[in-house]
């Protein structure tokens, strides 16, 4: 199951990030900001209208230095570059001589946040992904669901302390074999090994999992938050922006990834393997004298091996991403509580998790074990320790929501389906699952009991436009509430519910250009100056000339598409109705008497405040 099964194909390279960053500012914190509840760009706490678009754009530029707004002219596009196949494993270890090795990996997506003020709800919307080239050895997948960021690790590289440079993130999606997946094997043993499993009934297709890390800003890997260099880089960007023209400022990260089998029991968007959750044991990182911790890892038990995914786990010792040398990692197992006997499973030397090993096999480590021991481990709890201190320990039950970033229109019914996994496999009936709201100080929780398939369903509130984080905890004694300070994406499973406001008052307006520009298009025009490059949203004639295209790109059925409009996915039903009425009429009918204006509104071992960490990733001055 998952990319931890054999066969697997490895790739590595880089990704460019080019999001608009102005929407990372709450209404109360900056002149140019974003109201999450209403889905409105705001300037000086007022919703942007046609006459304040220019003011918003200038305020966003002014915030480059004053508030760390490092990319107000972003395109949202995220692209792989210098990325290629690096090897494969069909069961006999790493092979780098396959004809598929060095083939390019192509990916272009849009980096969008459900909850822009935090770091736990980023998504990559895309149309397809290609490994190799058309006409040659290739895997080609048509998107069914977007990539979601999971298990944000704030300790991945604490010396790379520029905005989100300290963090690493896991991304995962799957490509169904009955939905356009192509595996063109030619003379590649790697692709032949992968393709040979596609006829198996429990194999649904291929899974892609990758980890992004060591993010660099302003194309300068030496920058640190609050440093003179960071300030100078911001000032230089601000000067370019003020001089005119379109000035995107993408960041870039390294990445390692794996392609493998997607089986029926595997979640599409995050690991369903056995989670070895971090205990946040402090690790001294030199140079710099800073403290890091391990990130959560994942394990799969095979007939004669244990496979570990350490891609998001071992912290870097320096900006160059050399791994911290913890010494020998002891993989152990114990019977379920209250048992105390410990079984030694294997020892991982520093060479197995070094930088070179990490880059060669995307952080995946295979450990050979006796088949009899493998059978014994199926019901035992795994852990990793160093010199008697436990760094990672298995969480037996995991409640994983089907949709980690769910969008719904106000008033429509919605529910969360949650699958409980027990030691990496779907659980059965009778397990309590508690859903609570993330970030609230007062306890709010619901509990449901799993059915025979190990699933529960929660009815979700949609009566008001709002973004809500939801945490899922299986088993007895859930922690409620889970506040922003308590929340750790390495430990909890979670989802975000984005209820777009109905905006019935906007739908009821006369379909004039003034109303459409004020209450629909100005929002996009202000937040995303990149739109000017192909469609000036403040130009009535241009908007009308693109009417058919605008309607097609903003059609809800195209929501998952790379080119959906608006890019931010926050168009309300009322806004769409007013926009379409204007596009259909093509008229400039004056608004009725008294044109109406809707009101605008809106402890671990190392003592991390994950809420503060999340905010700090968006602002280099924090």
Long-range contacts (C-beta under 8 A, 24 or more apart in sequence): 1-261, 1-263, 1-265, 1-266, 1-272, 1-273, 1-300, 1-424, 2-207, 2-209, 2-260, 2-261, 2-262, 2-263, 2-266, 2-271, 2-272, 2-273, 2-300, 3-207, 3-208, 3-209, 3-258, 3-259, 3-260, 3-261, 3-309, 3-364, 4-260, 4-273, 4-298, 4-299, 4-300, 4-307, 4-309, 4-364, 5-260, 5-261, 5-263, 5-300, 5-302, 5-307, 6-89, 6-90, 6-91, 6-302, 7-88, 7-89, 7-90, 7-91, 7-190, 7-193, 7-194, 7-197, 7-260, 7-261, 8-88, 8-89, 8-258, 8-259, 8-260, 8-364, 9-85, 9-87, 9-88, 9-100, 9-131, 9-139, 9-190, 9-191, 9-194, 9-258, 9-259, 9-260, 10-85, 10-86, 10-87, 10-88, 10-89, 10-94, 10-256, 10-257, 10-258, 10-360, 10-361, 10-362, 10-364, 11-83, 11-84, 11-85, 11-86, 11-105, 11-131, 11-210, 11-256, 11-257, 11-258, 11-259, 11-362, 12-83, 12-84, 12-86, 12-254, 12-255, 12-256, 12-257, 12-359, 12-362, 13-80, 13-81, 13-82, 13-83, 13-84, 13-105, 13-254, 13-255, 14-80, 14-81, 14-82, 14-83, 14-252, 14-253, 14-254, 14-255, 15-78, 15-79, 15-80, 15-81, 15-83, 15-107, 15-212, 15-252, 15-253, 15-255, 16-77, 16-78, 16-79, 16-81, 16-250, 16-251, 16-252, 17-78, 17-111, 17-215, 17-250, 17-251, 17-252, 17-253, 18-71, 18-74, 18-75, 18-76, 18-77, 18-78, 18-111, 18-248, 18-249, 18-250, 18-251, 19-71, 19-74, 19-76, 19-78, 19-111, 19-112, 19-113, 20-71, 20-72, 20-73, 20-74, 20-75, 20-76, 20-527, 20-528, 20-530, 21-69, 21-70, 21-71, 21-72, 21-74, 21-618, 22-60, 22-63, 22-69, 22-72, 22-527, 23-113, 23-116, 23-527, 23-568, 24-69, 24-113, 24-116, 24-117, 24-618, 24-619, 25-63, 25-67, 25-69, 25-117, 26-117, 27-602, 29-67, 30-59, 30-63, 30-67, 30-69, 31-59, 31-62, 31-63, 32-56, 32-57, 32-59, 32-60, 32-62, 32-63, 32-69, 32-72, 32-526, 34-116, 34-527, 35-600, 35-601, 35-602, 36-115, 36-116, 36-117, 36-466, 36-467, 36-602, 37-464, 37-465, 37-466, 37-467, 37-501, 37-601, 37-602, 38-465, 38-501, 38-600, 38-601, 38-602, 39-465, 39-500, 39-501, 39-523, 39-568, 39-570, 39-571, 39-572, 40-523, 40-600, 41-522, 41-523, 41-526, 41-527, 42-600, 43-526, 45-600, 46-600, 47-523, 47-598, 47-600, 48-522, 48-523, 48-526, 49-518, 49-519, 49-522, 50-514, 50-517, 50-518, 50-522, 50-538, 52-522, 52-526, 53-522, 53-525, 53-526, 53-538, 56-526, 56-527, 57-526, 57-529, 61-238, 61-241, 61-242, 62-238, 64-234, 64-235, 64-237, 64-238, 64-241, 65-231, 65-234, 65-235, 65-238, 67-619, 67-621, 68-163, 68-234, 68-618, 68-619, 68-620, 68-621, 68-622, 70-163, 70-217, 70-218, 70-234, 70-237, 70-249, 70-251, 70-620, 71-248, 71-249, 71-250, 71-251, 72-241, 72-529, 73-241, 73-246, 73-247, 73-248, 73-249, 73-529, 73-530, 74-248, 74-249, 74-250, 74-528, 74-530, 75-248, 75-530, 76-110, 76-111, 76-112, 76-528, 76-530, 76-567, 77-108, 77-109, 77-110, 77-111, 78-107, 78-108, 78-109, 78-110, 78-111, 78-124, 79-107, 79-108, 79-109, 80-105, 80-106, 80-107, 80-108, 80-255, 81-252, 83-107, 83-255, 85-131, 85-132, 85-190, 86-359, 86-360, 86-362, 87-360, 87-361, 88-189, 88-190, 88-193, 89-361, 89-366, 90-189, 90-190, 90-193, 93-366, 94-360, 94-361, 95-189, 95-190, 98-188, 98-189, 98-190, 99-137, 99-186, 99-187, 99-188, 100-131, 100-132, 100-137, 100-188, 100-190, 100-191, 101-190, 103-131, 103-132, 103-133, 103-136, 103-137, 103-138, 104-132, 104-133, 105-129, 105-130, 105-131, 105-257, 106-130, 106-131, 108-562, 109-146, 109-147, 109-562, 110-562, 110-567, 112-567, 112-568, 112-569, 114-405, 114-407, 114-467, 114-496, 114-498, 115-467, 115-469, 115-496, 115-498, 117-614, 117-615, 117-618, 118-469, 118-611, 118-614, 118-615, 119-149, 119-152, 119-164, 119-167, 119-613, 119-614, 119-617, 119-618, 120-149, 120-152, 120-469, 120-487, 120-489, 120-494, 120-496, 120-614, 121-149, 121-404, 121-405, 121-469, 121-496, 122-148, 122-149, 122-169, 123-147, 123-148, 123-149, 123-405, 124-148, 124-171, 125-560, 125-561, 125-562, 125-564, 125-569, 126-562, 127-561, 127-562, 128-180, 129-175, 129-208, 131-259, 132-184, 136-184, 136-186, 137-184, 137-185, 137-186, 137-187, 137-188, 137-191, 138-182, 138-183, 138-184, 139-181, 139-182, 139-183, 139-184, 139-191, 139-194, 139-206, 139-259, 140-180, 140-181, 140-182, 140-184, 141-175, 141-180, 141-181, 141-182, 141-205, 141-206, 141-208, 142-175, 142-179, 142-180, 142-181, 143-173, 143-175, 143-560, 144-173, 144-174, 144-175, 144-176, 144-179, 144-268, 145-173, 145-174, 145-268, 145-269, 145-560, 146-173, 146-560, 147-171, 147-172, 147-173, 147-269, 148-172, 148-173, 148-269, 148-270, 148-404, 148-405, 150-269, 150-270, 150-271, 150-404, 150-489, 151-270, 151-271, 151-295, 151-296, 151-312, 151-489, 151-490, 152-489, 152-490, 152-614, 153-295, 153-296, 153-312, 153-313, 153-490, 154-608, 154-610, 154-613, 154-617, 155-283, 155-292, 155-293, 155-294, 155-295, 155-315, 156-213, 156-214, 156-292, 156-295, 156-312, 156-315, 156-316, 157-213, 157-214, 157-315, 157-316, 157-319, 157-321, 158-285, 158-288, 158-290, 158-291, 158-292, 158-315, 159-285, 159-287, 159-288, 159-290, 159-316, 159-317, 159-318, 159-319, 160-214, 160-215, 160-216, 160-221, 160-316, 160-319, 161-224, 161-225, 162-215, 162-216, 162-217, 162-223, 162-224, 162-225, 162-230, 162-620, 163-215, 163-217, 163-225, 163-251, 163-617, 163-618, 163-619, 163-620, 164-215, 164-251, 164-617, 164-618, 165-214, 165-215, 165-216, 165-217, 166-617, 167-213, 167-215, 167-617, 168-211, 168-212, 168-213, 168-214, 168-295, 168-312, 169-211, 169-212, 169-213, 169-312, 170-209, 170-210, 170-211, 170-270, 170-271, 170-311, 170-312, 171-209, 171-210, 171-211, 171-212, 172-207, 172-208, 172-209, 172-210, 172-267, 172-268, 172-269, 172-270, 172-271, 173-207, 173-208, 173-268, 173-269, 174-204, 174-205, 174-206, 174-207, 174-208, 174-262, 174-266, 174-268, 175-205, 175-206, 175-207, 175-208, 175-262, 176-204, 176-205, 176-262, 177-203, 177-204, 177-205, 177-206, 178-205, 179-205, 181-205, 181-206, 194-259, 194-260, 194-261, 197-261, 202-263, 202-264, 202-265, 203-261, 203-262, 203-263, 203-264, 204-262, 204-263, 204-264, 204-266, 205-262, 206-259, 206-260, 206-261, 206-262, 207-259, 207-260, 207-261, 207-262, 207-266, 208-257, 208-258, 208-259, 209-257, 209-258, 209-260, 209-271, 209-309, 209-311, 210-255, 210-256, 210-257, 210-258, 210-311, 210-362, 211-255, 211-256, 211-257, 211-311, 211-312, 211-362, 211-363, 212-253, 212-254, 212-255, 213-253, 213-254, 213-255, 213-316, 213-321, 214-253, 214-254, 214-316, 214-319, 214-321, 215-251, 215-252, 215-253, 216-251, 216-252, 216-253, 217-251, 217-620, 218-249, 219-252, 221-319, 222-319, 223-620, 225-616, 225-620, 225-621, 225-622, 226-620, 226-621, 230-620, 234-620, 246-529, 246-530, 246-532, 246-533, 248-530, 254-321, 256-311, 256-358, 256-359, 256-362, 256-363, 257-362, 258-362, 258-364, 265-425, 265-426, 267-400, 267-402, 267-419, 269-404, 270-400, 270-404, 270-493, 271-298, 271-309, 272-398, 272-400, 272-421, 272-424, 273-298, 273-299, 273-300, 273-309, 273-424, 274-298, 274-299, 274-300, 274-301, 274-382, 274-394, 274-423, 274-424, 275-394, 275-395, 275-398, 276-308, 276-382, 276-383, 276-384, 276-392, 276-393, 276-394, 277-392, 277-393, 277-394, 277-395, 277-490, 277-491, 278-313, 278-391, 278-392, 278-490, 278-491, 279-390, 279-391, 279-392, 279-393, 279-605, 280-488, 280-604, 280-605, 280-606, 280-608, 281-389, 281-390, 281-391, 281-605, 282-605, 282-606, 283-315, 283-324, 283-326, 285-315, 285-316, 285-317, 285-324, 286-317, 287-318, 288-318, 291-606, 292-324, 293-605, 293-606, 294-391, 294-392, 295-490, 296-392, 296-490, 296-491, 297-384, 297-392, 299-382, 299-394, 299-424, 300-424, 301-374, 301-377, 301-378, 301-424, 302-374, 303-371, 303-374, 304-368, 304-369, 304-370, 304-371, 304-374, 305-366, 305-367, 305-368, 305-369, 305-374, 306-331, 306-345, 306-346, 306-366, 306-367, 306-369, 306-374, 306-377, 306-382, 307-364, 307-365, 307-366, 307-367, 308-348, 308-364, 308-365, 308-366, 308-367, 309-363, 309-364, 310-353, 310-358, 310-363, 310-364, 310-365, 311-358, 311-362, 311-363, 311-364, 312-363, 313-353, 313-363, 313-392, 314-353, 314-358, 314-363, 321-355, 322-354, 322-355, 323-350, 323-353, 323-354, 323-355, 323-358, 325-350, 326-350, 326-386, 326-391, 327-386, 327-387, 328-386, 329-353, 329-384, 329-385, 329-386, 329-391, 330-384, 330-385, 330-386, 331-367, 331-382, 331-383, 331-384, 332-382, 332-383, 332-384, 332-385, 333-376, 333-377, 333-380, 333-381, 333-382, 333-383, 334-380, 334-381, 334-383, 335-379, 335-380, 335-381, 336-379, 336-380, 336-381, 336-396, 343-373, 343-376, 343-377, 343-380, 345-369, 345-373, 345-377, 345-382, 348-384, 378-423, 379-423, 394-423, 395-491, 396-422, 396-423, 397-421, 397-422, 397-427, 397-431, 397-474, 397-475, 398-422, 398-474, 398-493, 399-433, 399-456, 399-472, 399-473, 399-474, 399-493, 400-472, 400-493, 401-470, 401-472, 401-493, 401-494, 401-495, 403-495, 404-494, 404-495, 404-496, 405-495, 405-496, 405-498, 406-460, 406-495, 406-496, 406-497, 406-498, 407-498, 407-500, 407-559, 407-569, 408-460, 408-462, 408-497, 408-498, 408-499, 408-500, 409-462, 409-499, 409-500, 409-502, 409-572, 409-573, 410-462, 410-463, 410-464, 410-465, 410-499, 410-500, 410-501, 410-502, 410-572, 410-573, 411-462, 411-463, 411-502, 412-462, 413-459, 413-462, 414-459, 414-460, 414-462, 414-497, 414-499, 415-457, 415-458, 415-459, 415-460, 416-457, 416-458, 416-460, 416-470, 416-495, 416-497, 417-455, 417-456, 417-457, 418-455, 418-456, 418-457, 418-458, 418-472, 419-453, 419-454, 419-455, 420-450, 420-454, 420-455, 420-456, 420-474, 421-454, 422-454, 426-453, 426-454, 427-454, 427-474, 428-452, 428-453, 428-454, 429-454, 431-474, 431-475, 432-474, 432-475, 432-476, 433-472, 433-473, 433-474, 434-472, 434-473, 434-474, 434-478, 434-480, 435-470, 435-471, 435-472, 436-470, 436-471, 436-473, 436-478, 436-480, 436-481, 436-482, 437-468, 437-469, 437-470, 437-471, 437-481, 438-468, 438-469, 438-470, 438-471, 438-482, 438-484, 438-487, 438-494, 439-469, 439-482, 439-483, 439-484, 439-487, 439-611, 440-481, 440-483, 441-481, 441-483, 442-481, 443-480, 443-481, 444-480, 444-481, 445-478, 445-480, 445-481, 447-478, 460-497, 461-497, 461-499, 462-499, 464-499, 464-501, 465-499, 465-500, 465-501, 465-502, 465-572, 466-497, 466-499, 467-496, 467-497, 467-498, 467-499, 468-496, 468-497, 468-499, 469-494, 469-495, 469-496, 469-497, 470-494, 470-495, 470-496, 470-497, 483-611, 484-609, 484-610, 484-611, 484-614, 485-603, 485-609, 485-610, 485-611, 485-612, 486-603, 486-610, 487-610, 487-611, 488-604, 488-608, 488-610, 489-610, 498-569, 498-570, 500-570, 500-571, 500-572, 500-573, 501-572, 501-574, 502-572, 502-573, 502-574, 503-572, 503-573, 503-574, 503-575, 503-598, 504-574, 505-574, 505-596, 505-598, 506-572, 506-574, 506-575, 506-577, 506-578, 506-598, 507-573, 507-574, 507-575, 507-577, 507-578, 508-574, 509-578, 509-591, 509-595, 509-596, 510-589, 510-590, 510-591, 510-592, 511-578, 511-581, 511-582, 511-584, 511-585, 511-587, 511-589, 512-582, 512-587, 512-588, 512-589, 512-590, 512-591, 513-540, 513-582, 513-588, 514-591, 514-595, 515-578, 515-582, 515-591, 515-595, 516-543, 516-578, 516-579, 516-582, 519-575, 519-578, 519-598, 520-571, 520-575, 520-578, 520-579, 521-579, 523-566, 524-565, 524-566, 524-567, 524-568, 527-568, 528-566, 528-567, 528-568, 540-588, 543-583, 544-583, 544-586, 547-583, 547-584, 547-586, 550-579, 550-583, 551-580, 551-583, 554-579
